[in-house]
Each structure stands twice: as structure tokens, then as C-alpha cells.
Amino acid sequence: MVFKTLTFNGFEVAGVAENGEMAVSMFKEFSNKPKVILMDNRMPIKTGIEASKEILQIDKNVKIIFTSADITIKEEAISIGAFSFWDKPFMIDVLIDDIKKAFKCYDSCLSN
């Protein structure tokens, strides 16, 4: 559902990872790195926290938005550099607004 909603709202979805290890691998392989990543924490092989740490080591400017039912990791996600954290379930329009903010923030970080 989120994939269709994102594309309907004009966002290009570069890929969908089935687990944290795949998320890191996909990010490394992209020649044109995504500016914004939606991340869950509860994934096989590597958690979202672990994957996010590795991705942020590759590109500290990427904006990671956590969308997770695992509220216990909210503080840790923000402390490692996540742009924001949305508890599931969330309103999709709020997420869309946050993605737009993340893109603006990414662009302003690069221009400074």
C-alpha cells in the first residue's frame, strides 16, 4: 500500500528490501543513491537500526524515516541519525509531508 501511495504522490521508489542486509546491499549498489529511505526495525538478518547505522556510514546526508510499531527503539533511531520516527499505524498524509520535509532538508544540507 505504501509503495503505491508513494508513487501516486510523485515519489520514485528505488527499491524495496526484504531485510536489513538487503537494504544495505541495495544502497551500496545504487549509482544514484536515494535521498530518503523509509525504514522499519523488525526485519530478518539485520534490524533497521543496524542497517541504518551502516547506510549512514556510507552517506551521512541520507534522510532515514523510521516507520515502525517498535516504539522501544524510537530514541535510539533518532540518536543514530534518523530524520524522524513514525509509530505504526500512522496517517499516510503525515508521512508524505515528512518525506517532503526530508527532501528539502537533504537539499539544504548539500547546499551548505
C-alpha positions as a Python dict, from the first residue, in 0.01 Angstrom:
ca = {
    (1, 'M'): (0, 0, 0),
    (2, 'V'): (275, 248, 90),
    (3, 'F'): (457, 177, -239),
    (4, 'K'): (150, 267, -446),
    (5, 'T'): (77, 571, -231),
    (6, 'L'): (432, 700, -272),
    (7, 'T'): (431, 662, -648),
    (8, 'F'): (83, 815, -668),
    (9, 'N'): (221, 1118, -481),
    (10, 'G'): (504, 1161, -730),
    (11, 'F'): (787, 986, -546),
    (12, 'E'): (1015, 744, -726),
    (13, 'V'): (1062, 424, -528),
    (14, 'A'): (1413, 295, -593),
    (15, 'G'): (1354, -43, -433),
    (16, 'V'): (1204, -244, -152),
    (17, 'A'): (1426, -457, 70),
    (18, 'E'): (1304, -774, 237),
    (19, 'N'): (1556, -748, 521),
    (20, 'G'): (1815, -514, 669),
    (21, 'E'): (2109, -679, 497),
    (22, 'M'): (1938, -638, 160),
    (23, 'A'): (1867, -271, 240),
    (24, 'V'): (2238, -203, 296),
    (25, 'S'): (2340, -404, -10),
    (26, 'M'): (2088, -225, -232),
    (27, 'F'): (2204, 114, -104),
    (28, 'K'): (2566, 30, -180),
    (29, 'E'): (2475, -82, -533),
    (30, 'F'): (2273, 225, -629),
    (31, 'S'): (2480, 452, -851),
    (32, 'N'): (2227, 725, -782),
    (33, 'K'): (2175, 697, -404),
    (34, 'P'): (1826, 764, -264),
    (35, 'K'): (1794, 1085, -67),
    (36, 'V'): (1523, 948, 163),
    (37, 'I'): (1476, 596, 299),
    (38, 'L'): (1174, 456, 481),
    (39, 'M'): (1297, 203, 737),
    (40, 'D'): (1129, -45, 968),
    (41, 'N'): (1319, -201, 1256),
    (42, 'R'): (1180, -552, 1272),
    (43, 'M'): (1342, -722, 977),
    (44, 'P'): (1523, -1053, 935),
    (45, 'I'): (1903, -1083, 926),
    (46, 'K'): (1970, -716, 1024),
    (47, 'T'): (1743, -479, 1214),
    (48, 'G'): (1655, -137, 1084),
    (49, 'I'): (1884, 17, 1346),
    (50, 'E'): (2179, -194, 1227),
    (51, 'A'): (2104, -125, 860),
    (52, 'S'): (2062, 249, 923),
    (53, 'K'): (2397, 273, 1101),
    (54, 'E'): (2571, 113, 802),
    (55, 'I'): (2385, 326, 548),
    (56, 'L'): (2464, 646, 739),
    (57, 'Q'): (2833, 549, 743),
    (58, 'I'): (2819, 536, 363),
    (59, 'D'): (2624, 862, 326),
    (60, 'K'): (2568, 1081, 630),
    (61, 'N'): (2331, 1308, 435),
    (62, 'V'): (2068, 1045, 352),
    (63, 'K'): (1745, 1101, 545),
    (64, 'I'): (1609, 789, 712),
    (65, 'I'): (1248, 794, 824),
    (66, 'F'): (1160, 511, 1060),
    (67, 'T'): (806, 374, 1031),
    (68, 'S'): (781, 109, 1299),
    (69, 'A'): (548, -45, 1554),
    (70, 'D'): (856, -99, 1772),
    (71, 'I'): (833, 219, 1981),
    (72, 'T'): (1110, 93, 2212),
    (73, 'I'): (1374, 187, 1953),
    (74, 'K'): (1248, 539, 1880),
    (75, 'E'): (1510, 715, 2094),
    (76, 'E'): (1791, 500, 1955),
    (77, 'A'): (1677, 557, 1595),
    (78, 'I'): (1683, 934, 1644),
    (79, 'S'): (2017, 922, 1829),
    (80, 'I'): (2192, 735, 1544),
    (81, 'G'): (2078, 997, 1294),
    (82, 'A'): (1728, 907, 1175),
    (83, 'F'): (1545, 1207, 1035),
    (84, 'S'): (1217, 1112, 1206),
    (85, 'F'): (1022, 826, 1358),
    (86, 'W'): (656, 742, 1297),
    (87, 'D'): (472, 491, 1512),
    (88, 'K'): (259, 242, 1321),
    (89, 'P'): (-17, 287, 1241),
    (90, 'F'): (29, 641, 1109),
    (91, 'M'): (-165, 872, 880),
    (92, 'I'): (-25, 846, 527),
    (93, 'D'): (-65, 1219, 461),
    (94, 'V'): (153, 1294, 764),
    (95, 'L'): (419, 1059, 628),
    (96, 'I'): (402, 1222, 283),
    (97, 'D'): (454, 1565, 443),
    (98, 'D'): (751, 1432, 639),
    (99, 'I'): (907, 1282, 325),
    (100, 'K'): (877, 1622, 154),
    (101, 'K'): (1049, 1785, 455),
    (102, 'A'): (1325, 1525, 440),
    (103, 'F'): (1389, 1603, 72),
    (104, 'K'): (1407, 1977, 149),
    (105, 'C'): (1644, 1911, 438),
    (106, 'Y'): (1864, 1687, 223),
    (107, 'D'): (1890, 1954, -46),
    (108, 'S'): (1968, 2229, 206),
    (109, 'C'): (2238, 2013, 370),
    (110, 'L'): (2416, 1975, 36),
    (111, 'S'): (2399, 2344, -44),
    (112, 'N'): (2568, 2444, 284),
}
